[in-house]
């Protein structure tokens, strides 16, 4: 089984890459964000630890963690962000490793993981290779404005918190340029996977 980590800046179209891998190559795809949300559901270990650490003030009326309240709390305080990450990130990593082993046992050909912090969280240690999805900053800015309605200020804040391009390139084995057509992107993926997996 080939295990691939998909990373890149916000607005680079990582979801498109995952869709191509899933639909064209039958890859099992997993997004770290979605895994984290599952682990924060009531009754899960992460949920209990987050409540112990941050109190019931992060809950919505239905007993679930209120994502907006929680984000506001941790992103305004570096120590709280570190505390939250120390709970969530190790649990997500275990979840991902379990999913990888399950898919390996099934005979899955490709396992693709998308995560914003693949490099920072050292996922190169458990994945065969990392792919950097590249799109110039000006195009990403346009996409975020049109598809998500983000303001320049919000985009600037997100961009400034993410790794610079040279760090992505240095740490990822391959770069996929996703600034053109879907066909252009698909052709690059075909070239990367040619003779390595059955398409």
HELIX and SHEET records of a PDB file:
HELIX    1   1 UNK A   14  UNK A   25  1                                  12    
HELIX    2   2 UNK A   32  UNK A   39  1                                   8    
HELIX    3   3 UNK A   45  UNK A   54  1                                  10    
HELIX    4   4 UNK A   56  UNK A   58  5                                   3    
HELIX    5   5 UNK A   67  UNK A   74  1                                   8    
HELIX    6   6 UNK A   78  UNK A  106  1                                  29    
HELIX    7   7 UNK A  123  UNK A  125  5                                   3    
HELIX    8   8 UNK A  137  UNK A  148  1                                  12    
HELIX    9   9 UNK A  152  UNK A  161  1                                  10    
HELIX   10  10 UNK A  165  UNK A  171  1                                   7    
HELIX   11  11 UNK A  182  UNK A  193  1                                  12    
SHEET    1   A 5 UNK A  28  UNK A  31  0                                        
SHEET    2   A 5 UNK A 110  UNK A 114  1                                        
SHEET    3   A 5 UNK A   2  UNK A   7  1                                        
SHEET    4   A 5 UNK A 129  UNK A 134  1                                        
SHEET    5   A 5 UNK A 174  UNK A 177  1                                        
END                                                                             
